Amino acid sequence: MRHALAVGVWKDRLTFLESLSAAATVSLKMKDLTFPFETAIAPTPIALVSVQNLIERIGMSVCAQNVMWKEETGSYIGETTIRMLSELKCKYAIVGHSERRLVFNETDEVVGRKARDCINAGIKPIVCIGDSANDREQSRTWQVMDRQLRALFQAEFRPGPSDFSLAYEPVWAISTWRTAEPLPEGSVINDYHREIRNLIAKLRGSELAETLSILYGGSVNPSNGSRYMRQENVDGVLIGGASKEPASLIQTFLACKQGLEERNTRVTAENAE
Ligand code: PGA
């Protein structure tokens, strides 16, 4: 059984005070609910500690939205470093989100380095990979994803399945970049994740490929969460826009729960045959 995880990603949509208020509401409403997956929130960096204090006590985890690679020397004004996240025992950090890649020009190399440095420091990176609308039109989706994965699995670096997760986020399905294209069906995402596992198998062997958690992100919300989570190759979700309001975040978690339960029932029935 792969580790299942659902993360609400607040990006810059909530200020410090709004984050505090949302986290207080989430912790109050979530405390009596149970989920067959880990739940987490990635707040804006200035609210990380305060949100962490509110949500960890009800068993949710905190996730950094971004982190710098490990500093060797030099001075990096404005950055959140791995040392800072380690001190806070921040469990997860998103690296390589499309907004970091496309707005802040983070290269595959930078993303790969951040992910490796997190893993070496015991922070679990959620490494985002994904194709743009342009990549799809030019049939280079798999070339792009292969390149993004190779930048992570450099040289002899051999992380285990509990060290990190991947998040497949087709850029064109993320609310920030959304095109007129309809959102992908669950089965389509299942096939993409299967193909990503095949790429990982080629790079690092089938054991990692089959046991690594691969999350999906791209306009996941209360009405489509179950469609993705019921897929056998989808181990979790990143929820952006729909996580901003506590009620919508919790409804999305519940939809994902329904999807995962349907999948578990299906697998049990298949195994019994
Ligand atoms: P979205 O964002 O759910 O608003 O599309 C997801 C993400 O950017 O990770």
Residues whose N, C-alpha, C, O or C-beta is under 5 A from the ligand:
A	BS01	PGA	V9 A173 I174 S175 T176 G217 G218 S219 V220 L238 I239 G240 G241 A242
